[in-house]
């Protein structure tokens, strides 16, 4: 039996080609460069002129674009420090964000790698799924590896940012992460005791299938064991995993709520864009309700006795939940420039806000306040994009490991037609008289038996339960953080 087959070579060739192409054309760079406008901090001469301070003439003004890129690194120039009244009217010049402006930003390389790798992995996953649909049914689907790699890279970025927030001494980032993590721990324990008729994860049936398969495998190997841990212990472990996920999703959720409110403020004259922005923010809530059985499956599949209209069949409904993640990802990327521009506009708002305050402020503080907004843009983009990429590839894993069929979306006739092209496993009748060839055949057979035993333990039913819950929980913790952020920015700051 071919464990990987031709799809391994095929996916590696396609992925290598896409990676070579990304050095000339980067999708992540295309999303940002040339589409955004940033604010430049005022020069010392402009600040003195606005405040009515006489210039000493020692410092000659340079182009602010030159100051932004190189002035901070030029140690030979000693910057003059002076103060001006906070009520001084300050004007900020604007310029387009070019690729060269983004290169030196922290986390920008990580952002490019994540987005370009995710795009390549999506293409490889799509082509591999097409091959697997018509190829050998007994081959391991290699697209699972690309999904796991994408999720792993995104998780590493989130962990590094969360650790950076946690190490900050000044500010409440550390206590916020810990508090939200403990809140998610308690909430996850409550979610895990909800009946399967309300939240249809299938954890109970999946874990029982896994436990029975593991017990039979241990008995087959001659190991005396009562099986894996108890289901309650498994739920407790899962709850702690949920707490960690909640802590990682804290700042991405809070950031998303702030970007959403700012984007709505700058899109008042464009009703179509406002509709897309609201849909972009509401879609995660809709996805969560699809897992609530009385609201999702019972209504859309016509299982409720009061509802006679059947929108989807049950197999199509399962695929519909997966497709909604792809729709959310596409919509989120479409609105990425709008949300990032709303962050860059906060530089102007900060300058305007200090005019309402009394006292004086130094020129260094004004420059840092304006420049910090642009230097932080890569962090903002990562917090905006990474959760969606994780959810997209978790949905892909849920579909592939859960053994769902894309062809089932188009009905039973289409599914039967596609299955007619799939190749069934063939038994090899090759014999050999040499001991070396016989040994190789025995090892291949033993490997095939080992994979079959593992598949009997880690069945699609088990994957459906665990991946359904984890995908839903990632979306739930992220959405919960967005909800808290929305309340804070609309109520607490008002």
N, C-alpha and C positions, 0 to 999 in steps of 0.2 A: 504494500500500500504506500502510495506517495504521501508523505506527511505534509510537505509544503507544495510540491509540484512546481509547475511553470510560473505560477503567480508570484513566487518569490523573486525570480529573475526579472519578470515583467515589472513588478512594483519598484525594484531597485533601479532599473533603467529609467523608468518614468520619474522617480524621485530625484535621481542624479541630474537628469535633464532640467527639471524644474529648479533645482538648487543652482545650477550653472546659469540659468536664465535670470535668477534673482539678483545676481551680481550686476547685471545690466539694467534690469527693470525690477524694482521692488514695489510690491503692492502696499506695504506699510508706509514707505516713503511717499508714494503717490497719494495716499490718503491725507497727508499733512502738508507736504511741500507745495507751495504755490496756491494753496486754497485758503490759507489763514492770514490774518493781519495782526501784527503785534504792535505794542506801544513801546517807544523808545524813551528812556529816561532823559530829562532835561540836562543840559550842560550847566556848569557853574556860572558861565556868563549869562545864560538865559535866566537862571534863578536870581542872580543879582539884579538883572534888569527888571524882572517882574517885581522884586521886593524894593526896588529903588535904592539899591546899595551901589555905591561908586566902585567900579572895578579898578584894581591896582595895575592892570595892564601887563602883569608878569606872565599870566597864563593865556595862551592863545587857544581859541576854541578849535577843536577838531571835529570832524564828522562824528555824529553820535553813533553811527553804525560801526565806525572804527573803534570808538570807545567801548562799545558793547562787546566786541569780539576780542580786542587786544589790550584795551586800556587796563583791565583788571590784572593782566599778567605782566605788565610793564612795571617792574619794581624801581626803575630809575626815576620815574616821575612821581614826585611827592604830591599827593592830592591835598588841596586846600580844604580846610574845614571852617564852616561858618554857619550861622543860624539865620532863619528868616521867619516872619510871622506865619502861623498856620493858615491864616485867612488870605494869604497871597494867592491870587489867581495864577495857576500854573497850566500852561498848555503843553500837551504831549503830541509829538509827531508820530506817525504810523508808517510802517513798511511791511511788505509782504514777507511771509516766512519762507525762506529758501532752504534747500537741503543742507547747504553749508552752515546755516545758523543752528541746525539741529544736531550736528555731529558731536559737539562737545558736551551736550546735555547728559546728565546722569540718567541711566536706565534707557537711553535711546537705543543703544545697540541691542539690549534685551527686548525692547519693543519690536524692533525690526525682525529679530530672530523669531519671536513668538508668532507674529502675524504672517511672515513669509512661510515659516514651517507649517503653520496651521492651514494656510491655503494649499500648500503642496500636499499635506496629509489628506485634506478633503478631496483633492483630485485623485490621489492614489486610492483612497477609500472608495470613491465612486466607481473608478475603473475596475478595482478588485471585486467590488460587489457585483458588477456586471459579469465579470469572468466567473465568479462563484455561482451566479445564478444559472449559467449555462454549462459550468464545468463539472468536475467530479464532486459529488455530494459528500464524499468521505475525506476530502482534503481539509486541513486546518486553514481557516480563513486568516490570511496574513495581515489583513487590514486591522485586526485587533491590536497588533503590535504598534502600528502608527497611531492609533487612538490612545493607547497607554502612554506613548512617548509624548504626545501633545499635552495630555493631562499632567504628566510628570513635570514637564517644563513650566507649564503655567503655575502649578502648585509651588514649584521652587521659587518663582518670582514673588508669589504672594507671601511665602514664608519669609523671604529676605526683606520685603517691605514691612511686614508685621514686626519682625525683629528690630528693624530700624526705629519704628514707632515705639516699641516697647523699651528701647534703650534711652529714649529721650527723657532727660531729667526734668526739664521745665515743660509744663503743660500736663494735661490730663489724659494723654494717649494711653499710658500704661493701665491706669485704673479703668478706662473705658473698655479696653480689650478684655481685661479680666472679668469685668462686670458682665459684658455681653456674652463671654464664653460660659460663665456660670448660668446665666439666664437661658442660653441655648441648651445647656445640660439638663436643666429642670424641664424645659419645654420638650426636649427629645424624649425624656422618660415618660412624659404625658402622652406624646404622640404614639409611642411604642405600645401603650396599653389600650389604645383605641381599637375597637372591634374591626375585623376585616370587612365587614359589611358597610362600614363608613369610609375608612381609608383603605382602598384595595391595593395594598402593596404585594400581598402574597408571601409575606415573610414566613408565616407559620407553615404553610404547605411546602415552601421551598426549603426551609431548614429541616423539616421532617424528612423530605426526600434526600437531602444531603446526609443527615444522620443515619438513615437506614442504609444508604449506599456505602458510607464509611464503615459502618459496623460489619456489613457483609464482606467488604474488602479485607478488613482486619482478620475476620474469621477465616477467610480464604488463605491468608498468609500465615495462619496459625498463631495469631497474636490474641491473647485473652484480654478483651477490653469491652467496656460497656458502651463504647462509642464516644463521640465528641462531647464537649461541655453541654451542660443543661441549657435549654432554650432561654431561661431567665438570665443565666450568666452571659449568654451571647447578646441578649438585649442590653445588658449593662455595659458591655464592651462597646457595643454599637452607639450607646448614648454618649460615652466619652469621646468617641470619634466625631460624633455630631457636635460636641462642644468645641473641639479643635477647629472643625469646619466653620462654625459660627464665629469664632475669634478671627479666622482668616478673612471672613467676608464682612467684617465690621466696617472698615474704612472704605472698601469699594462700594458698599451700600450707601454710606453717608455721603460719599462723593457723588454718586449717581443722583441722589435727591437734590443736591445743591446745583448740579449741572442742569437738571431738568427745570428747576424753577428759573434759573438764569436764562435758559434757552427760550422758555415761554415769554419772558419779559422782553427779549429782543426780537420776538417773532409776532408781536401783536398785530402788525399790519399784513400778515400772511396767514389767513385762516387755514389753508391747506397744510402748511407746515405745522401749525398748532395741532391739527388733527393727528398728524403723524407722530408728533411728540407725545401727545396723550396716549396714543396707541402703543408707542414704544415703552412708555412707563407702565401701562396697565397690563400688557401682555403677560408678564411673569405671574400676576395675580390670576389671570385666566388659566394659565397652565396649572397652577396649584389646584384650582377648582376641578380640573379634569380628573384628578385622582380621588376626589370625593364622590363615592359611588352614587349616592342619591341625587347629586347634582350633575355629575358627568355621564357615566355609563347608563344609568337608569333612564335619564331623560333623552339623551341623544340616540340611544339604541332601542328606545321604546320598551324598556323593561318595567317601567312604572305602570301600574294598572290604570292610572288616570290619564296616561298619555298614549294615544294611539298612533301618532306620527313617528315613524322610524327614520331618523336622519342617516345613521350609519349602521352597518352590521358590526358585530363585536370585533371581528378581525380588522375591519377597516378603522374602527375606533382606536385600536391599539396603535396602528400606524399613524393615525391622525395626531395622536399625542406626541409621537416622535417628530413628525413634520413641523409641528408648532415651534420646536426648538430651532429648526433651520430657518423658519420664517422670522423668528425673533433675532437671530444672528444677522440675517441679511438686513433687516430694518435697523438694527443697532449700528452696523457699519455704514449704512446710508446716511445716518444722522450724526456720525462721528464728527465731521467738520463743524457742524452747527453747535454741538456741545462743547468742543474744544475752544471754539471762538468765544463762546460765552465765558469760559474761564479766562481767556486772554483779555476780555473786556473788563474784567475785575480790576485791572491795573488803573484804568481811568476812574472807576468808581472809588477806589481807595484814595486817589488823589483828591477827588471831589469831597470825600467824606471828612478829610482832615481840615477842610476849609470851615467846617461847622464847629471846630474845636478852638479853644483859646490857647494862648501860649506860643512858643516858638519851636521850630523843628530844624534839625541840621540838614545840610545838603546831602550828607552821606546817607542818612536815614531815608530821604526821599528817593535817592537813586536805588538803594537796596529794595525799597518797597515796590518800585516799578519793575526792576530787573528780576526780582524773585518770582514774579508771576510767570514769566517766560521760562526761567530755569526749572520751574516745577512742572512744566507741561508734559514731559515724558511720564512722570509719575501719575499724573491725571489720566493720561491716555491708557496706561496699563491698568489702572483701577477701573476704567470704563470697559475695556475690551476683554480682559482675561476671564472674568466670571462667565461671560457669554461663550467664550471658546471652550471652557471647561464643560459647561452644560451641553454644548453641541456634541462634543466627543463622548460625553457620558451617555447621551441619547443614542449615538451610534453604537456604543458598546451594548447598551440595553437592547437595541434591535438585533445586533449580530449574535451575541451570546445568548439572548433570549429566544433565538431561532424564529424570529418573525420574518414574514415574507413580504417584500415590496409588491410582488405581483398580486398578493391578496387584496391590495387596495383597489384594484380594478375589477374585482369580482372573482367568483370561482372558475368561470370559463377561462379567464386570462391566466389564472394560477395553474390550471391543468395544462394549458398550452405551453407555458414556460417550463413546467416540470417534464414535459415530453422531450425537451432538448437536453436535459441533464443526463450526464453519463453515470451509469451505475458502476460501482467498484468491480473490477475483474480479478479473478483468481489466476495467479501465474502458475503455469505447469512446467516451468523450467526446472530441469534436474541437472545435477552435475556429479561427476564421479570423484572430483578432487575434494580433499578435506578442507582446503582453504575456502573454496566457493561455498561449501556446505556450511562452514562456520559463519560466513557473512550472511547467508540466507537465514540461519538460525537467529543471529543477532537482530536482523531486520524484523523477523517474526516476533521476537521477544519485545522489541520496541513497539511494534504494532499492538501487541497484547497489553503492554503497560499503558499506552494511550487509551485503549479501550476501557481498561479498568478505571482510569482517571475520569473518563467521560461518564462512566456509570456513577461516579461520586458527584462530580461537578456537572450536574445536568442543567439543561435549559430552564427547568422549573426553578432550580436554586438561583441561577443568575437573574431570572426575571424578578424574584423576590428581593434580592439584595441590591441589584442595580436600580430597580424601580424606586426603592426607598431612598438610596443615596442620591439619585438624580433629583427626586422630589425635595429632599432635605437641603441640598445645595441651593436649589432655587428658593426654598422657603426661608432659609437663614439670610440669604442675600436680599430677598424681598422684605424681610422683617427689618433689616438694617436700613433699607430705603424708606420704610414707613416711619421709623424713628427719626431719621434725618429730615423727612418731609415735615413732621410735626415740629421738630426743633427749629427749622429755618422759617417756618410760617408762623409759629406761635411764640416760641421762646425769644426769637430775635425781633419780634414785632414791637 
